[in-house]
Structures are given as structure tokens and as C-alpha cells.
């Protein structure tokens, strides 16, 4: 039962590190799916959270440099995606001898959620609920 409370906690943690409400809600949704597909076991959730924090923090760093959110997400996946993929595959391989096929599948669920579901949910939420912009941002003239 307590493992299911970890999904909102994952969203809150991501919001604390990224200050992005879309990413926080997307992390909550992806964490809920991780728990659903892993049968309520919290182990893959930690793997997902580690990878999602790295990816979310990279997106925030690019946004602070002046990139648009879409471009920042693309660049973060380009820069961090291979690292997350290989670290996740290493976690799957390391989990197989210790916990069997189910532990490997659970680690794979955490990897897929972080690399595919989390950015997809965040992008969909940004498209459906766009961020508020100030009047100055909307009518700023490029010189």
C-alpha cells in the first residue's frame, strides 16, 4: 500500500528539482504506470526516479540557457538518452542473476518509463496545457 504513495512523491521530488509542473505531473503518471506494471513493487520506481531526475534536470538546465522547452527536451534526450539506456540495460543485466526474470523485467519497466513514458507524458501535458506567458513575452519584438 505504501508503494502506491510513492507515485505522488516522485512527482513532488521532480517538481522540487526541476520547478516544472508539467514534468512533475508526468512523473507521477509514469511512476503510477511503473507501479502498475511491476505489481506494486517499489524497486523499479527508484530506477525510474533516478533516470527521470537526470533527464528532467537536463531539460531545466537547457531551458535556463534560453532554449524553448521542446528544444530543451530534445537536446536533453540526445545528451542523456544513451547514458540512461546503457545504465538501464546494465541494471536489467545485474538484476537477472539476483532476482530472476521478473527482476530483470521490473528494471526494464523502470528504464522504459524514464526514457519513453516520462518525456511523452510531459510533452503531451505541455501541448494540452501550455504554460502561461507574460504580455512582454507574447509581444516582444525581435531586434
C-alpha positions in Angstrom: 0.0 0.0 0.0 2.8 2.4 0.8 4.4 1.8 -2.5 1.4 3.4 -4.2 2.0 6.6 -2.2 5.4 6.8 -3.9 4.0 7.9 -7.2 2.9 11.3 -6.0 6.1 11.6 -4.0 8.0 11.0 -7.3 6.1 13.9 -8.8 6.8 16.1 -5.9 10.5 15.3 -6.0 10.7 16.0 -9.7 9.0 19.3 -9.1 11.4 20.2 -6.3 14.4 19.6 -8.6 13.0 21.0 -11.9 10.4 23.6 -10.9 8.3 22.3 -13.8 4.7 21.4 -13.1 4.3 19.5 -16.3 7.3 17.3 -15.6 6.0 16.7 -12.1 2.6 15.5 -13.2 4.2 13.4 -16.0 6.5 11.8 -13.4 3.5 11.0 -11.2 1.7 9.4 -14.1 4.8 7.4 -15.3 5.5 6.4 -11.7 2.0 5.1 -11.4 2.4 3.0 -14.5 5.7 1.7 -13.2 4.0 0.5 -10.1 1.1 -0.9 -12.1 3.3 -2.9 -14.4 5.7 -4.1 -11.6 2.8 -5.3 -9.5 3.2 -2.7 -6.8 6.9 -3.5 -6.2 8.8 -0.3 -5.5 12.2 -1.3 -6.8 11.7 -0.2 -10.4 10.3 3.1 -9.2 13.7 4.0 -7.7 15.4 3.3 -11.0 12.8 5.3 -12.8 13.1 8.2 -10.4 16.9 8.3 -10.8 16.7 8.4 -14.5 13.8 10.8 -14.7 15.5 13.2 -12.3 18.6 13.2 -14.5 16.6 13.8 -17.6 14.3 16.4 -16.0 17.3 18.3 -14.6 18.9 18.4 -18.0 15.8 19.8 -19.6 15.7 22.5 -16.9 19.3 23.4 -17.5 18.7 23.8 -21.2 15.6 25.9 -20.5 17.7 28.2 -18.2 20.1 28.7 -21.1 17.3 30.2 -23.2 16.2 27.1 -25.2 12.5 26.5 -25.8 11.0 23.7 -23.8 10.6 21.4 -26.8 14.1 22.0 -28.0 15.5 21.6 -24.4 13.7 18.2 -24.2 15.1 17.1 -27.5 18.7 18.1 -26.5 18.4 16.5 -23.1 17.2 13.2 -24.6 20.0 13.5 -27.1 22.6 14.1 -24.4 21.3 11.9 -21.6 19.4 9.2 -23.6 22.3 6.9 -24.3 23.6 7.2 -20.7 20.1 6.3 -19.4 19.7 3.5 -21.9 23.0 1.8 -21.1 22.7 2.3 -17.3 19.2 0.8 -17.5 20.4 -2.1 -19.6 23.2 -2.7 -17.0 20.5 -2.6 -14.3 18.5 -5.2 -16.2 21.6 -7.4 -16.6 22.6 -7.0 -13.0 19.0 -7.8 -11.8 18.7 -11.1 -13.7 21.1 -13.3 -11.7 19.9 -11.9 -8.3 16.1 -11.9 -8.8 15.4 -13.9 -12.0 13.5 -12.9 -15.0 10.9 -10.8 -13.1 13.6 -8.6 -11.5 15.0 -8.0 -15.0 11.6 -7.2 -16.4 11.0 -4.8 -13.5 14.2 -3.0 -14.2 13.2 -2.8 -17.8 9.9 -1.2 -16.8 11.8 1.5 -14.9 14.0 2.1 -17.9 11.2 2.3 -20.4 9.2 4.6 -18.1 12.1 7.0 -17.7 13.2 7.1 -21.3 9.9 6.9 -23.2 6.8 7.4 -21.0 8.1 10.4 -18.9 9.1 12.6 -21.8 6.0 11.6 -23.8 3.7 12.5 -20.9 5.5 15.7 -20.2 5.3 16.7 -23.9 1.6 15.8 -24.1 0.8 17.8 -20.9 2.8 20.8 -22.3 0.8 20.7 -25.5 -2.6 20.3 -23.8 -1.9 22.8 -21.0 0.5 25.4 -22.3 2.5 27.4 -19.8 1.3 30.9 -19.0 3.3 33.7 -20.7 3.5 37.3 -19.8 2.4 40.1 -22.0 6.0 41.1 -22.6 6.9 37.6 -23.8 3.9 37.5 -26.2 4.5 40.8 -27.8 8.3 41.1 -27.6 9.8 42.5 -30.7 12.9 40.8 -32.0 15.6 43.4 -32.8 
